Amino acid sequence: MAKVERALISVTDKTGIVEFAKKLEELGVEILSTGGTARALKEGGVTVKEVSEYTGFPEMLDGRVKTLHPKIHGGILYVRENKEHLRQVKKNGITPIDLLVVNLYAFEKTVAREGCTLDEAIENIDIGGPTLLRSSAKNFKYVTVVVDPTDYGRVVKELEEEGGSTSLATRFSLAQKVFRLTNRYDAAISRYLEGKTVEETGA
C-alpha cells in the first residue's frame, strides 16, 4: 500500500474535481494545483497551494511552462526506498507527490472545430500534462495517477477503506490507462500534422 499525503491536480475537464479534492482534503492530503484548476478548487472551498508557490518559480510563457520543474518531477519520480534518491531529494528540498490528477488539453475537439488554424492547434498540444502523466505512471509502484474523472470514486473509496493508501493493483491499472491515453493523444497530433504543409506554419 502507498500512503497519499500530497496530490497535484491540474485538469482541463473539471467534472467532479471539486468534490474529489474535498474528499482528499478530508483525508488530510495536501493539494497542489495550477492556473484555472487552482481557481476552481479555491472557489469550491478547497485549500490549495499554487504550484508556483511550491516551486518558487512562476508560471510563464502564456502557461506553456507550469509544472516542468525538478521539485515536481523529482517528487513524483524518485524511488522511495533508494538511499541515493532519498539523499538527493532531501538535499534539494524535494518532497513526495503521491497522487497526480491530470487530464489533457482537448486537442481533438479543438482541431475538429470549423476554422481551427494551425496556430490554434499547436497551442492545444499539451506538454506538461503528458509529461506529468508519464512520470507518474512510470513510478506506479509509489504514485497513484488519475486521468479519468470516472475513477475518482474508486480512488476515494480505496483511500477511505485503506487509511489513506492505495494498492499496487490499483496503481498499476491506473498507470496502464495513462499509457493508453498518451498513445492515443500523440497519435491524434501526428495524424493532424501529417495533413499539413510547411507553408501553413506561417514561419
N, C-alpha and C positions, 0 to 999 in steps of 0.2 A: 504494500500500500504506500502511496505517496501523499504526504500531507500538503494541503494547499494553503499557503499563508499570504501569497501575493499574486494578484492577477493583473494582466494587461488586457484592456478592452479597447478595440478600435474597429468599428463596424460601419459599413455603408447601409446595410439593411438593419434598421434599428427595431425590428419586430421583437417584442418581448424583452428587450435588453435591459430596460429599467427594472422590471420585475426580477430578472435573473440577477442583476447586480445587487439589488436589495437583499436577496437571499444570501448571496455571497457575503455581503456586509454583516448580516445577522450571524453568519458563521465565523466572523472575526477575520475575514480576508481583506487585506489592504488592496485598494483598487487604483491602478494607474490607467490613464486614458489620454486621448489626444483630441484636439480640434472639436468638431461637431459632436462627436460621441461624448466627450467630457461635458460639453454644454448640456446635452440631453440628459445625462445622468445627474448633473447638479440640479437641473430644473426639476427632475423627478425626486429630489431629496436624498440622493446618494452622495456620500462623502468621497471625493475623488482627489487624487494627486495628479497634476498635469505631468506628462512625460518630460516636458521642457524643464519643469522644476526638479524632477527626479534626476535628470541627466546633467542639469546645469547648462544646457545648450538649447537655444530657441529653435522652434520650428522655422524653416526657411525655404526659400525658392518656391514661393507660392504653394507650400505644402508638399513639395516633392521630397523634402528631407524632414522627417519627423522622428522616426524610430530607428534609423540606421546609426546606432551608437553602441560602443562596447559595453556600456552599463546595461543596455537592453539585451543584446545578443550574448554577452558574457553570462548574464543572469539566467538566460534560457539554456545555453549550450554546455555549460560546464558539467562534468561528470561528478556527481555529488560525493562519491567515496574516493575519488582520485586525489591523493595528497598534494600533488603538484598543482592540480587545478584549484584546490582549496587555498593553497598558498597564494596563487596568482590573483584569485578573486578577492581575497582578504587584502592583499597589498594594494589593489586598485579600487577598493571601496565598492565592489560589486556585490549586490545582494540577489538571492534567488528569485526568479519569476517562475512560479509553479503552474500557472494556468494562463493560457492565451485564448482570447476570444476575438476572432478576426473574420470578417468576410470582405470580399474584394470589390473594387470599382466595377460597375456594371458595364463592362466593355462591350459585350454582345448587344445589349439593349441600346447602347449609345450608337454603335455603327449601323444598327438596323433602322435608326431614325432617319426619315427622309431629309436630305440636305446636309447630313453629317459630313463635315470636312475632315481631311486627313489630320489637320492640326488638332481638331477636337478629339479624334480617335486616339491620337498619340497621348494627349493629356489624360486619357482614361485608361492608359496602360498602368496598372498598379505595380509598383516596385516594392515598397515597404511591406505591403500585405503578404505577397507570396514569400518574401524573404523571412518574415516572422513565422509564417505557417511552416515553411520547410525546416527552419531551425527547430521549432517546437516538435514537429513530427519526427525529425531525426533523433531527438533526445526524448522519445516517448517513454523511456524507462523511468524518467523522473518528471516529465512535464505533461500536463493534460492540455490538449488543444481542441478547441471547439470552433468549427467553421460553419455549422448549420444550426439555425435557431431551433429546429425541431429536436436538437439534442440537449437543450437547456434543462428540460425537466429531468431527463435521465441523469445528467451530471449532478444536479441539485439533490435528487433522491439518494444517489450513492454517497455524496458528501454528508448528508444528514444521517444516513444509516451507518457510515463508517468513521464517524468522528472527525470529519473534515478531510478525509482521504479518498483517493480513487484507486481502483485496482489496475494492475498491469494489463489485464484483458481489455478493460475499458479504454485505457490509454492507447493500446495498440490498435484497436478497431477505429478509434477516432483519428489516429495517425494515417491509417490506410485510406480513410475518407479524404484526408487532406491531399495526399498524393494523387488520388483520382481527380480531385478538383483542379489542382495546379496543372496537371497534364491536359485537361480539357481547356483550361484557361489559355495556356500557351499555344495550344493547337488553334484556338479561335483567333488569336492575334496573328499567328503565322498565316492562316488562310486569308485573313483580311489583307495583310501586307503583300501577299503574293499576287493579289489582284490590282496592285498599284504600280505606278511607274515613278522613276526618279523625278520626272518633270513635275509630278503632282506634289512633291515635297516643298516646292517654292524656295528651295535653298540655292 
